[in-house]
Amino acid sequence: MAVSFITTFCAATLLFLPITVLRVSSSQQVTLGLIALFVALFAITIMLMMKARRAEVFGACAAYAAVLVVFVSGDFAGGG
C-alpha cells in the first residue's frame, strides 16, 4: 500500500511540477536547464523504483523529454 502511494505521488509530481515550473521560466537557457534537471530526476526515480534495464530507462527518458519539449514549444493558450 505504501509503495503504491509513493510511486503514484512521484509519478504525479514528475508530471505536474515541470509544467508549473516551465510556465514561469524566463529564458531559453533556464528552460533547457530545467528540462535537463527534470529528465535526470525522472531517470533517477525510474532506476530507484523499478528494476528496469538501461535501454528501458533510456526509452522512458526520451519519451518524457519529448513530452516536456512539446509542452514548452506549444502555444496551448492560443495567444500570439
Chimera marker file (.cmm) of the C-alpha trace (Angstrom):
<marker_set name="trace">
<marker id="1" x="0.000" y="0.000" z="0.000" r="1" g="1" b="0" radius="0.5"/>
<marker id="2" x="2.721" y="2.478" z="0.950" r="1" g="1" b="0" radius="0.5"/>
<marker id="3" x="4.776" y="1.591" z="-2.120" r="1" g="1" b="0" radius="0.5"/>
<marker id="4" x="1.805" y="2.251" z="-4.392" r="1" g="1" b="0" radius="0.5"/>
<marker id="5" x="1.212" y="5.613" z="-2.748" r="1" g="1" b="0" radius="0.5"/>
<marker id="6" x="4.854" y="6.673" z="-3.045" r="1" g="1" b="0" radius="0.5"/>
<marker id="7" x="5.052" y="5.562" z="-6.673" r="1" g="1" b="0" radius="0.5"/>
<marker id="8" x="1.843" y="7.370" z="-7.582" r="1" g="1" b="0" radius="0.5"/>
<marker id="9" x="2.950" y="10.518" z="-5.768" r="1" g="1" b="0" radius="0.5"/>
<marker id="10" x="6.318" y="10.540" z="-7.562" r="1" g="1" b="0" radius="0.5"/>
<marker id="11" x="4.667" y="9.969" z="-10.937" r="1" g="1" b="0" radius="0.5"/>
<marker id="12" x="2.177" y="12.790" z="-10.412" r="1" g="1" b="0" radius="0.5"/>
<marker id="13" x="4.862" y="15.132" z="-9.131" r="1" g="1" b="0" radius="0.5"/>
<marker id="14" x="7.120" y="14.447" z="-12.099" r="1" g="1" b="0" radius="0.5"/>
<marker id="15" x="4.243" y="15.196" z="-14.455" r="1" g="1" b="0" radius="0.5"/>
<marker id="16" x="2.764" y="18.347" z="-12.928" r="1" g="1" b="0" radius="0.5"/>
<marker id="17" x="5.768" y="20.039" z="-11.311" r="1" g="1" b="0" radius="0.5"/>
<marker id="18" x="7.651" y="20.581" z="-14.602" r="1" g="1" b="0" radius="0.5"/>
<marker id="19" x="4.550" y="22.019" z="-16.230" r="1" g="1" b="0" radius="0.5"/>
<marker id="20" x="4.181" y="24.522" z="-13.420" r="1" g="1" b="0" radius="0.5"/>
<marker id="21" x="7.855" y="25.443" z="-13.294" r="1" g="1" b="0" radius="0.5"/>
<marker id="22" x="8.379" y="25.648" z="-17.062" r="1" g="1" b="0" radius="0.5"/>
<marker id="23" x="5.450" y="28.044" z="-17.471" r="1" g="1" b="0" radius="0.5"/>
<marker id="24" x="7.292" y="30.707" z="-15.471" r="1" g="1" b="0" radius="0.5"/>
<marker id="25" x="10.825" y="30.177" z="-16.812" r="1" g="1" b="0" radius="0.5"/>
<marker id="26" x="12.198" y="33.327" z="-18.386" r="1" g="1" b="0" radius="0.5"/>
<marker id="27" x="14.973" y="32.427" z="-20.818" r="1" g="1" b="0" radius="0.5"/>
<marker id="28" x="15.751" y="29.569" z="-23.167" r="1" g="1" b="0" radius="0.5"/>
<marker id="29" x="18.860" y="28.628" z="-21.206" r="1" g="1" b="0" radius="0.5"/>
<marker id="30" x="16.864" y="28.324" z="-17.994" r="1" g="1" b="0" radius="0.5"/>
<marker id="31" x="14.194" y="26.288" z="-19.761" r="1" g="1" b="0" radius="0.5"/>
<marker id="32" x="16.774" y="23.923" z="-21.237" r="1" g="1" b="0" radius="0.5"/>
<marker id="33" x="18.437" y="23.502" z="-17.856" r="1" g="1" b="0" radius="0.5"/>
<marker id="34" x="15.107" y="22.788" z="-16.174" r="1" g="1" b="0" radius="0.5"/>
<marker id="35" x="14.209" y="20.187" z="-18.785" r="1" g="1" b="0" radius="0.5"/>
<marker id="36" x="17.580" y="18.508" z="-18.240" r="1" g="1" b="0" radius="0.5"/>
<marker id="37" x="17.054" y="18.602" z="-14.473" r="1" g="1" b="0" radius="0.5"/>
<marker id="38" x="13.583" y="17.091" z="-14.639" r="1" g="1" b="0" radius="0.5"/>
<marker id="39" x="14.688" y="14.367" z="-17.071" r="1" g="1" b="0" radius="0.5"/>
<marker id="40" x="17.570" y="13.478" z="-14.731" r="1" g="1" b="0" radius="0.5"/>
<marker id="41" x="15.172" y="13.321" z="-11.774" r="1" g="1" b="0" radius="0.5"/>
<marker id="42" x="12.853" y="11.142" z="-13.839" r="1" g="1" b="0" radius="0.5"/>
<marker id="43" x="15.708" y="8.771" z="-14.711" r="1" g="1" b="0" radius="0.5"/>
<marker id="44" x="16.836" y="8.540" z="-11.093" r="1" g="1" b="0" radius="0.5"/>
<marker id="45" x="13.275" y="7.869" z="-9.958" r="1" g="1" b="0" radius="0.5"/>
<marker id="46" x="12.815" y="5.096" z="-12.513" r="1" g="1" b="0" radius="0.5"/>
<marker id="47" x="16.132" y="3.480" z="-11.619" r="1" g="1" b="0" radius="0.5"/>
<marker id="48" x="15.349" y="3.541" z="-7.896" r="1" g="1" b="0" radius="0.5"/>
<marker id="49" x="11.731" y="2.392" z="-8.070" r="1" g="1" b="0" radius="0.5"/>
<marker id="50" x="11.867" y="-0.169" z="-10.853" r="1" g="1" b="0" radius="0.5"/>
<marker id="51" x="14.147" y="-2.900" z="-11.991" r="1" g="1" b="0" radius="0.5"/>
<marker id="52" x="14.367" y="-1.511" z="-15.499" r="1" g="1" b="0" radius="0.5"/>
<marker id="53" x="17.225" y="-2.187" z="-17.859" r="1" g="1" b="0" radius="0.5"/>
<marker id="54" x="19.331" y="0.661" z="-19.153" r="1" g="1" b="0" radius="0.5"/>
<marker id="55" x="17.614" y="0.598" z="-22.551" r="1" g="1" b="0" radius="0.5"/>
<marker id="56" x="14.181" y="0.825" z="-20.933" r="1" g="1" b="0" radius="0.5"/>
<marker id="57" x="15.253" y="3.785" z="-18.785" r="1" g="1" b="0" radius="0.5"/>
<marker id="58" x="16.701" y="5.499" z="-21.843" r="1" g="1" b="0" radius="0.5"/>
<marker id="59" x="13.483" y="4.987" z="-23.813" r="1" g="1" b="0" radius="0.5"/>
<marker id="60" x="11.305" y="6.256" z="-20.985" r="1" g="1" b="0" radius="0.5"/>
<marker id="61" x="13.516" y="9.319" z="-20.518" r="1" g="1" b="0" radius="0.5"/>
<marker id="62" x="13.431" y="10.066" z="-24.245" r="1" g="1" b="0" radius="0.5"/>
<marker id="63" x="9.635" y="9.963" z="-24.221" r="1" g="1" b="0" radius="0.5"/>
<marker id="64" x="9.469" y="12.103" z="-21.071" r="1" g="1" b="0" radius="0.5"/>
<marker id="65" x="11.849" y="14.692" z="-22.552" r="1" g="1" b="0" radius="0.5"/>
<marker id="66" x="9.827" y="14.768" z="-25.763" r="1" g="1" b="0" radius="0.5"/>
<marker id="67" x="6.644" y="15.491" z="-23.820" r="1" g="1" b="0" radius="0.5"/>
<marker id="68" x="8.330" y="18.324" z="-21.920" r="1" g="1" b="0" radius="0.5"/>
<marker id="69" x="9.770" y="19.845" z="-25.098" r="1" g="1" b="0" radius="0.5"/>
<marker id="70" x="6.390" y="19.692" z="-26.851" r="1" g="1" b="0" radius="0.5"/>
<marker id="71" x="4.799" y="21.348" z="-23.859" r="1" g="1" b="0" radius="0.5"/>
<marker id="72" x="7.370" y="24.153" z="-23.853" r="1" g="1" b="0" radius="0.5"/>
<marker id="73" x="7.284" y="24.714" z="-27.615" r="1" g="1" b="0" radius="0.5"/>
<marker id="74" x="3.498" y="24.546" z="-27.992" r="1" g="1" b="0" radius="0.5"/>
<marker id="75" x="1.214" y="27.525" z="-27.595" r="1" g="1" b="0" radius="0.5"/>
<marker id="76" x="-1.684" y="25.900" z="-25.799" r="1" g="1" b="0" radius="0.5"/>
<marker id="77" x="-3.214" y="29.158" z="-24.606" r="1" g="1" b="0" radius="0.5"/>
<marker id="78" x="-3.895" y="30.293" z="-28.160" r="1" g="1" b="0" radius="0.5"/>
<marker id="79" x="-2.312" y="33.706" z="-27.666" r="1" g="1" b="0" radius="0.5"/>
<marker id="80" x="0.073" y="35.217" z="-30.137" r="1" g="1" b="0" radius="0.5"/>
<link id1="1" id2="2" r="1" g="1" b="0" radius="0.2"/>
<link id1="2" id2="3" r="1" g="1" b="0" radius="0.2"/>
<link id1="3" id2="4" r="1" g="1" b="0" radius="0.2"/>
<link id1="4" id2="5" r="1" g="1" b="0" radius="0.2"/>
<link id1="5" id2="6" r="1" g="1" b="0" radius="0.2"/>
<link id1="6" id2="7" r="1" g="1" b="0" radius="0.2"/>
<link id1="7" id2="8" r="1" g="1" b="0" radius="0.2"/>
<link id1="8" id2="9" r="1" g="1" b="0" radius="0.2"/>
<link id1="9" id2="10" r="1" g="1" b="0" radius="0.2"/>
<link id1="10" id2="11" r="1" g="1" b="0" radius="0.2"/>
<link id1="11" id2="12" r="1" g="1" b="0" radius="0.2"/>
<link id1="12" id2="13" r="1" g="1" b="0" radius="0.2"/>
<link id1="13" id2="14" r="1" g="1" b="0" radius="0.2"/>
<link id1="14" id2="15" r="1" g="1" b="0" radius="0.2"/>
<link id1="15" id2="16" r="1" g="1" b="0" radius="0.2"/>
<link id1="16" id2="17" r="1" g="1" b="0" radius="0.2"/>
<link id1="17" id2="18" r="1" g="1" b="0" radius="0.2"/>
<link id1="18" id2="19" r="1" g="1" b="0" radius="0.2"/>
<link id1="19" id2="20" r="1" g="1" b="0" radius="0.2"/>
<link id1="20" id2="21" r="1" g="1" b="0" radius="0.2"/>
<link id1="21" id2="22" r="1" g="1" b="0" radius="0.2"/>
<link id1="22" id2="23" r="1" g="1" b="0" radius="0.2"/>
<link id1="23" id2="24" r="1" g="1" b="0" radius="0.2"/>
<link id1="24" id2="25" r="1" g="1" b="0" radius="0.2"/>
<link id1="25" id2="26" r="1" g="1" b="0" radius="0.2"/>
<link id1="26" id2="27" r="1" g="1" b="0" radius="0.2"/>
<link id1="27" id2="28" r="1" g="1" b="0" radius="0.2"/>
<link id1="28" id2="29" r="1" g="1" b="0" radius="0.2"/>
<link id1="29" id2="30" r="1" g="1" b="0" radius="0.2"/>
<link id1="30" id2="31" r="1" g="1" b="0" radius="0.2"/>
<link id1="31" id2="32" r="1" g="1" b="0" radius="0.2"/>
<link id1="32" id2="33" r="1" g="1" b="0" radius="0.2"/>
<link id1="33" id2="34" r="1" g="1" b="0" radius="0.2"/>
<link id1="34" id2="35" r="1" g="1" b="0" radius="0.2"/>
<link id1="35" id2="36" r="1" g="1" b="0" radius="0.2"/>
<link id1="36" id2="37" r="1" g="1" b="0" radius="0.2"/>
<link id1="37" id2="38" r="1" g="1" b="0" radius="0.2"/>
<link id1="38" id2="39" r="1" g="1" b="0" radius="0.2"/>
<link id1="39" id2="40" r="1" g="1" b="0" radius="0.2"/>
<link id1="40" id2="41" r="1" g="1" b="0" radius="0.2"/>
<link id1="41" id2="42" r="1" g="1" b="0" radius="0.2"/>
<link id1="42" id2="43" r="1" g="1" b="0" radius="0.2"/>
<link id1="43" id2="44" r="1" g="1" b="0" radius="0.2"/>
<link id1="44" id2="45" r="1" g="1" b="0" radius="0.2"/>
<link id1="45" id2="46" r="1" g="1" b="0" radius="0.2"/>
<link id1="46" id2="47" r="1" g="1" b="0" radius="0.2"/>
<link id1="47" id2="48" r="1" g="1" b="0" radius="0.2"/>
<link id1="48" id2="49" r="1" g="1" b="0" radius="0.2"/>
<link id1="49" id2="50" r="1" g="1" b="0" radius="0.2"/>
<link id1="50" id2="51" r="1" g="1" b="0" radius="0.2"/>
<link id1="51" id2="52" r="1" g="1" b="0" radius="0.2"/>
<link id1="52" id2="53" r="1" g="1" b="0" radius="0.2"/>
<link id1="53" id2="54" r="1" g="1" b="0" radius="0.2"/>
<link id1="54" id2="55" r="1" g="1" b="0" radius="0.2"/>
<link id1="55" id2="56" r="1" g="1" b="0" radius="0.2"/>
<link id1="56" id2="57" r="1" g="1" b="0" radius="0.2"/>
<link id1="57" id2="58" r="1" g="1" b="0" radius="0.2"/>
<link id1="58" id2="59" r="1" g="1" b="0" radius="0.2"/>
<link id1="59" id2="60" r="1" g="1" b="0" radius="0.2"/>
<link id1="60" id2="61" r="1" g="1" b="0" radius="0.2"/>
<link id1="61" id2="62" r="1" g="1" b="0" radius="0.2"/>
<link id1="62" id2="63" r="1" g="1" b="0" radius="0.2"/>
<link id1="63" id2="64" r="1" g="1" b="0" radius="0.2"/>
<link id1="64" id2="65" r="1" g="1" b="0" radius="0.2"/>
<link id1="65" id2="66" r="1" g="1" b="0" radius="0.2"/>
<link id1="66" id2="67" r="1" g="1" b="0" radius="0.2"/>
<link id1="67" id2="68" r="1" g="1" b="0" radius="0.2"/>
<link id1="68" id2="69" r="1" g="1" b="0" radius="0.2"/>
<link id1="69" id2="70" r="1" g="1" b="0" radius="0.2"/>
<link id1="70" id2="71" r="1" g="1" b="0" radius="0.2"/>
<link id1="71" id2="72" r="1" g="1" b="0" radius="0.2"/>
<link id1="72" id2="73" r="1" g="1" b="0" radius="0.2"/>
<link id1="73" id2="74" r="1" g="1" b="0" radius="0.2"/>
<link id1="74" id2="75" r="1" g="1" b="0" radius="0.2"/>
<link id1="75" id2="76" r="1" g="1" b="0" radius="0.2"/>
<link id1="76" id2="77" r="1" g="1" b="0" radius="0.2"/>
<link id1="77" id2="78" r="1" g="1" b="0" radius="0.2"/>
<link id1="78" id2="79" r="1" g="1" b="0" radius="0.2"/>
<link id1="79" id2="80" r="1" g="1" b="0" radius="0.2"/>
</marker_set>
